[in-house]
Amino acid sequence: LSGRYSRGVAMVEMTIVTPVLLLLVVSVVEVTRALQATSILTSVSREAASLASRGVSDSHQKIMEGLANTTTPLDFPNHGTMYITLVASDESERPFVAQQYRWRTNNLDADSKIWSDCTDWGADGACLMPADRPNLVDFPMRLEDGEAVYVVETLYDYKILSTLAFESDLELYARTMM
């Protein structure tokens, strides 16, 4: 009788503990994947800012295209986008958008968080800037007269594995200013 009893108790314990352990394992895997994706986006934005600020390439599209190809295991071409924005300041010391480029190969329709009011994009991915230069009211950096900074933003629509617990995806974001 005691052998049957202990096997029954073990079976009940296993029934209670198994879902908790599975939830813990899935959570660890999900957090690890999200951290890896964030790390990749941060690295890409840093490298793009470095290349753009040094004028390494003759085209911002080439920078974005080359770096987008380094984002494995992310499906960046289908779920990501990238912006390179040149923010400058003049004697008014109010930062303004001098140039903006959008990765034209992207399939993610997400706006830049620095400046999202471009209504006309050229075939090369460059924003055809409006006549009145767009001033940035809440730019997080103070620029002196004549200073300029490249801002690179990477955005990614992160697909959550455990869709039973979460109904929507996360938009991951990384920004580098150089």
N, C-alpha and C positions, 0 to 999 in steps of 0.2 A: 504494500500500500504506500509506503513512504517513497519508493522509486517512481511510482506513477505520479504522486503528488509533486515531487521535485521537477519532473519533466513538464508537468502542466504549468508550474510556476515559471520555469525557464521559458516556456513558449509564450506566456502572457508578458513576461518581461521583454522578450525579444520583439513582440508585437508593439509594445509601447516605445521601446528605444529605437527601433529601426527607422521610423519616419523622422524622428528628431535628428539622428545621425545623417540621414540623407539630406535633410534640409540644411544642416551645417555644412556638409560637403559641397552642395550646390551653391550655397552662399559664398563660400571661400573661392570657388572657381569663378563665380560671377564678379566678385570684387577684384580678383587677380586679373581677369580679362579687362575690366574697366581701367584699372591702374596701368596696365600695359598699353592700352589705347591712348590714354592721356599722356603717357610718357612719349609715345611715338609722335603725337600731335605737337607736343612741346619741342621735341627735337627738330621736327620739320620746320616749325615756325622760327626757331633760333637760327637754323642753317639758312633758311630763305632770307631772313633779315640780314645775316652776315653777308651773303652773296649780293643782295640788292644794294646794301650800303657801300660795298667795295666796288660795285660796278663790274663784277666778274663776267657777267653775260651781257650780250647785246639785246636781250629780250627778257622781260619779266615772265613771259609765258614759258620760256625755256627753263627758267629757274623753277617755276611751279610744276611744270611737267616732269622735270628730272627728279624733283623731290617727292612728287606724288608716287613715282615708281618705287620709292624706297619704303613704302608704308606697310609692307607685308607684315603681319597677317590680316591687316585691315583691308576692307574692300573700298578703299578711298575713292577710286573713280566713280563708283556707283552711290556712295553714301557720304562723300565729303566734298568740301570746297575750300578755297583759299583766296585771300585778298592780300595785296600788297598796296599800301597807301603811303604816299609821301606827304607828311605834315610839315609845314614850314611856318615861320613867323617873320614879320617885318617890323617896321618902326612902331606899329601899334602894339606889338608883342601879343597879339591875339592869334593863336594858332589857326591855320586854315588848311584845307585840303588842296595841295598843289597838283597831285596826280593820284589816280587810283586804278588798280588793275585787278581784274577778277579772272580766276582760272577758268578758261572757256571750255574745258573738257568735263567739267563737273556735271553731276546729275542731281546734286542737292540744291534745292532752292532755299538758301538761307542768306539773310542780309548781313552785311558787315556791321559790327557793333560800334565801330569808330565813326563811320559815316555811311548811311544807307540810302541817300537821296539821289543817287545817280539814276537818271531815267534813260540814258542813251549810251549803249556800249558799242564800241567799235569792233570790227572783225578780229582785231588783235587782242581783244580783252581789255582795252583801255577805256576808261570812262571819258566820254566827250564832255569835258568840264563845262559847267554853265558860265555865262558871262560874269555874273557876280560870284566871286570866289566864296565857297562855303566855309564860314567860320565855325569853329568847334567851341562850344560853350563850356563843356565839362571835360575837356581833354585832361588826362591824369598827370600831365607832365608840363612843367613851365619851360618855355622856350624863349631864349633871348633873341634880340633883333638879328635876323639873318641866319638863325639856326634852323636846321631841318632834321627830321627823324623819319626813318622808315618804320612803319608799323605793319607787321605780318600777322594775319589772323588765320587760323585753321579751325574749321568747324567740321564735325563728324556726327552723323546720325547713328548712334550706337544702338545696335540691336540686342536687346536683353534676351538671354537664353531662357530664363525662367519666366515665361510669359503668363504662367498661372498666378504668380504673385504680383506682377506688374503688367498693366494693360498697354502702356505706351513706351516708346523708346526714349533714350536720353540724348540730348544734344550736347556733345562734348566740345569744349572750346579751349583754345590756347592762343595766347597773344605775346608777341615779342616786339619790343621797341629798340631800335638801334640807330 
